[in-house]
């Protein structure tokens, strides 16, 4: 039933998304050239990898070590601020790689650092939006976001999904938490710069946030209040 609901929402959203997407694609082509779509490998349900789609928001590098921030165009900044850069992910939903609601998909390089408990967020298809998205998005740490995702998986229901949809609509009208302070979410599980020797244990996974740090909604006991780099945004 949830899959049918995802397809219904994608079809309804497509009535507006398709013509709007064509306009955005033309503007990107005119201001940045091709390609129009940014593709990146993400981890989906049960860790299965897929190619996530977004509208391109950064121009090509002018030199090898050019930072990312200056490469974000004015159009790109607008797309990020309004979350319109995520519009192509409706196609990921149609293809069954994503759902409308669920934990946001992250990079396989970060997933390998999940603890056994944190890997529980891979139990569902990743979503266009989710509980963590409306409870702080990128303004909260990754361990907190993971705990919120785990809470959603345990308590998901039609009523909760409707609540998330309403909260997402509000965030689109008044965007907040798009990028964390400094452009990087605290506690973001990144791989070590230097690989550990074979006889050395693998780097420890990012610890789960203690329950005391998160305040949930009434129906349970936990709630909590994009990365600047295009490659690492949620």
N, C-alpha and C positions, 0 to 999 in steps of 0.2 A: 504493500500500500504506500509506503514512504517513497519508493521509487516512482510510482505513478504520480504522487504529489509533486515530486521534483520535476518530472517531465511537464506536468500541467503548469507549474510556476514558470519554467523555462520558456514554454510556448507563449504564455501570456506576456512575460517580460520581453520576449523577442519582438512583439508587435512594436514596441518602442525602441528596443535595443538595436534592431537591424538597421533602420534608417539613421539612427543616431550614430551607430558604429561606422556607417559608410561616410558620414560627414567627418568624424574624427579621423578615420583612415586617410581621407583626402588632405586634411590639415597636417597630419604627421608627414605624409608624403611631400607636401609642399614646403614644410619647414625643416625637416630632417632627412628627407629622402627615404630610401628603403633600408631595411625591411620595416614594415609597419607593425608587425607582431613580434613581441619578445617571447621566446620560448625557453623554458628551463625545466630540468628534471627535478621532480619532487617525489616524496614518499606518500603513497596513498594507503588505502585499506590493506591491513596486514603487511604493510611495508612494500607493497607492490609499486614500482616506480612508473611514473607517467610524465608527460610533457605538459606543464601548466602554461596557459596562454595569457598574455597581457598586452595591452597597447604599449608601444615603445615610448619611453619618456626621456631618454638621454640621447644626445647626439654622439657621433663617433669620436673617439679620442683623437686629439690633434698631435699628441706625442705620447710615447709609451707609458710614462708614469703620471699622466695627468689625473688628478683626483676626480672622484665621481661627482661631487657637489656642483662644480662649475659646468658640468656636462648636462645637467638637468635644464631643459629649455623652459621658457615661460609656459608654453602649451603643456609640457610634461608636468610642471608644477601644478597647473590647474587640474590636469587629469588625476594626479595623485591626491590632491586636496579634496576632490569630489568623488574619489574612488572609481571614476569612469575608466581608469586604466585596467580595472578588473573585469570590464564588460565581456571580453572574449571568453571568460571562463564559463559563460553559459553553455558554450560548446563542449567544455569539459563535462558539464552536467549531462548534456544530451548523450554524450558518449559513455556515460556511466562511470567516469573516472572520479567525479566529484558529486556531492549532493548540494542542495541549497543551504542546509544547515548542518554544521559539524565542525570539528576542530580544523583550523587552518592548516594546509599542508606545508611541511617544511622540507629542508634539504636532506638528502640521505646522509651527508657528512655530519649533520647534527643528530640525526636519528640514532646513529651508531653509539652515541654517548648517552642515550636514555638508560635509565635504570629499568629493571624488570617492571616496576610499577608504572613508570612513565610511558613505557611501550604500550600500555593499555589504551592510550589515546589513538592508536592505530586500529582499534577495533571497528571503527566506522569509516565510511567514505569521508574524506575531508570536505569541508563546506565552503561556500562562498562567504558565509558569515557564521557566527557561532556565539556561544555564551561568553567566552573570553573576549570576543570582539566588542561586545556591548558593555563589558565590565571593566574596560580600561585599555583594550587594544594594545598598542605598542608602548603605552605609558607605564605598564607594569612589567615586572621581570618575567623571564621565560619560565622559571619554576612555578610562579604564580599562575601564569597562563595555562600551563600544563595541568595544574591542580583544578582549575576551573573547567577545563575540557574533560577531565576525568569525572568531575561532579556531574557535568551534563550527560555524559554517557550513562552514568548510573541512574539519573533521574529523568531522562528524556521522556517527553510526552507531547501530545498535540498541543496542549495548553502552553507548555514551555516553549515549543517551537513558535507559536503565535506571538508569545511575549518577545522572543528574540527578533522576529520579523518587524514588530512594532518598534523595538529599540533600534534596530538597524535603520529603519526609515528616519527616525529622529536624528541618528548620527549623520546620515547623508545630508540632512538639512542643516545640521550644526556640527560639522566635522571636528572631532577631538581625538587626541592620541594617535595621530597618523604616524608620527616619527618620535622615537624615544629621545630623551635628552642626550646630545652628543651623537645621535644617529645609530646607537647600538643598544639593544635591550640588555639590561644587566642580567648576568647569568646565562646569556645566550650560549648554548652548548656547541662550541667550535672545536675542531680538532687541534691537537697540539701542533706547534710550528715544526718541531723536530720529532720524527717518529721514535718511539721508545725501542730500545734494543729487544731482541727476540726473547731474552731471558727475563726482561722486565715486565711486570704486569701492565696491562693496558691502562691508560689514564682513567681515573675514577669518573663515573657518570655524575652529571649535575644532580646534586641531592634534591629530593622533593622538599617543597616548602612545608615546614611544620604547620599543623592544622591551626595553631594559634595565630598565625600570620594572616589567615584568610577568614573573612566574615561572609558566610553564605546566607542566601535568602531564607525566608521564613520556613519554607518547606523542608529545609535541611539545616546544616550548621556552617556552610561556607559561601561567600562572594568576595570579590576583590576589585578595588577601584577598577612608522614602517621603517623599517631600518632605512637610512639614507641611501645605502648602497642598493641599486636596483636588484642585484643578485640575491640579497638577503631579506628583502621585505616580505611580510606575511601574506 
